[in-house]
Amino acid sequence: MLIRSFQPSDEPAVIALWQACDLIRPWNNPQLDIQRKLAVQPAMFLVAAADQRVMGTVMAGYEGHRGWINYLAVSPTERLQGIGRQLMQAAESALKAAGCPKINLQVRDGNDAALAFYERLGYGVDPVVSLGKRLLADDSHTADV
Ligand SMILES: CC(C)(COP(=O)(O)OP(=O)(O)OC[C@H]1O[C@@H](n2cnc3c(N)ncnc32)[C@H](O)[C@@H]1OP(=O)(O)O)[C@@H](O)C(=O)NCCC(=O)NCCS
């Protein structure tokens, strides 16, 4: 298995993976999300792959103050083998190399498995409330992350 930057030919497999991992919501268009990421720090959009088989993804980004993580996913059939940890280590290395001092990330309410995973990797719950405001309506829904 190799962790490398996303390539356009990965798109169908990546979207299928996100669907299998229940990461896609009606208000997030995955093709558009990929298109936007390819315009901003594309090297920080990572996939775990063996040949063309995509087993995991993580989308990282640094905006000059904090690093952010999105679309962390490992195929349901490949979990608990360390792939998620390796993806996060690669994302953390890329962010650190860019000068990023701290990572923030959001976990949806009820995703206790993801919380347990991040805690194993040394992440803690910050005393903050997460706010959001949509600037572009990708479809009729307007209120989620
Ligand atoms: C969260 C996710 C990426 C973890 O991927 P993974 O490859 O199974 O994780 P790893 O095998 O690297 O596990 C790393 C550590 O977390 C622990 N861990 C992973 N999943 C866990 C779970 N569901 N419950 C408790 N601990 C868990 C592992 O036991 C391991 O601990 P250890 O290294 O101390 O032994 C994967 O479950 C997933 O894709 N979930 C669906 C998508 C999702 O919720 N993404 C996060 C959005 S915020």
The ligand as a Gaussian input file, in Angstrom:
#p B3LYP/6-31G(d) Opt

LIG

0 1
 C      -12.214000       6.368000      11.434000
 C      -11.513000       5.469000      10.410000
 C      -10.870000       6.345000       9.324000
 C      -10.420000       4.656000      11.130000
 O       -9.651000       3.960000      10.140000
 P       -8.846000       2.607000      10.498000
 O       -7.919000       2.355000       9.370000
 O       -9.795000       1.527000      10.857000
 O       -8.040000       3.030000      11.804000
 P       -6.653000       2.391000      12.313000
 O       -6.661000       0.912000      12.031000
 O       -5.513000       3.165000      11.770000
 O       -6.786000       2.622000      13.876000
 C       -5.927000       3.497000      14.616000
 C       -6.264000       3.347000      16.082000
 O       -7.632000       3.740000      16.304000
 C       -8.359000       2.668000      16.875000
 N       -9.690000       2.634000      16.279000
 C      -10.004000       2.638000      14.969000
 N      -11.335000       2.537000      14.797000
 C      -11.855000       2.460000      16.034000
 C      -13.169000       2.319000      16.514000
 N      -14.215000       2.227000      15.675000
 N      -13.369000       2.259000      17.854000
 C      -12.323000       2.324000      18.709000
 N      -11.019000       2.462000      18.305000
 C      -10.802000       2.520000      16.982000
 C       -7.603000       1.410000      16.509000
 O       -7.857000       0.367000      17.417000
 C       -6.174000       1.897000      16.562000
 O       -5.723000       1.929000      17.891000
 P       -4.213000       1.472000      18.277000
 O       -3.325000       1.891000      17.131000
 O       -3.934000       2.206000      19.500000
 O       -4.289000       0.008000      18.416000
 C      -12.524000       4.470000       9.757000
 O      -13.234000       3.793000      10.794000
 C      -13.552000       5.128000       8.845000
 O      -13.317000       5.301000       7.656000
 N      -14.746000       5.480000       9.367000
 C      -15.827000       6.024000       8.532000
 C      -15.540000       7.417000       8.055000
 C      -15.390000       8.397000       9.194000
 O      -16.142000       8.400000      10.153000
 N      -14.365000       9.269000       9.068000
 C      -14.068000      10.277000      10.042000
 C      -14.859000      11.505000       9.737000
 S      -14.626000      12.724000      11.010000

